[in-house]
């Protein structure tokens, strides 16, 4: 779509908050008066003062990279930058961990995308994460999240190493979802991690993990103790004794840095403050009052859907609701008022 002055000036109408950390808030929505052009805002005006220098440094990297890849099919379109943050197009597609492509077409197109980015002097540097790859509705490849991308004026050794690592990380996705398609040459490349990558794993990644998991509040999948079994009975007894609480559902989610948090969805008219006063120790980390818990046709609570809400897995929720309008209607206010906005679950 051509980005003209009418689009760049159109007011942004927010719809869904996808994630929030100390460096930004990501909100999808639309532009008033512009049809069929969903957008996403990386919102920076609410960032704490102490975090703004880093937040804007990351934003400038993303802005520079998005400008460099404009016109490449499969890359987001930068709409505008202002004091609020940066606004870009929303890429329609399914994250790789859900799409799980197992045919050669998607991987050929992904290599095409990396070649075109390389010609533009851009390395993504963060496509080891399957959530940064998408399969579009027509089966093509797309990439998102250019916060760590680099734009290289010179095509020197560092650029070649980083471009090779982008390709190697694509091959890791291929190994995960379509290992039968790997060629002998690709298997050899997978086994040969670049020296800077080996150094990073041994040194810098520890600092990265500290910043992302502790400071940025990203989640870590480590820690599997069953909080529901351990703390659930006392919590249920205390809450269900109240006449204004009709039911509750308990889910777990990964806490920042390490451990498992307990997330309680409580069917009640009480407020969060009221629920906190009623909860026994150890209390759940998160307690969300809901007007109605989602249920199946037999009346059983849809713990599968609530678990996705608790872990902020909106892509999977969208797929689940696609063929079930009743579930979508019941989940809409639950999703809108969800309490965990960490942006990903990291797994070993």
Order of alpha helices (4+ residues) and beta strands (2+ residues): alpha-beta-beta-beta-alpha-beta-beta-beta-alpha-alpha-beta-beta-beta-beta-alpha-alpha-alpha-alpha-beta-alpha-beta-beta-alpha-beta-alpha-alpha-alpha-beta
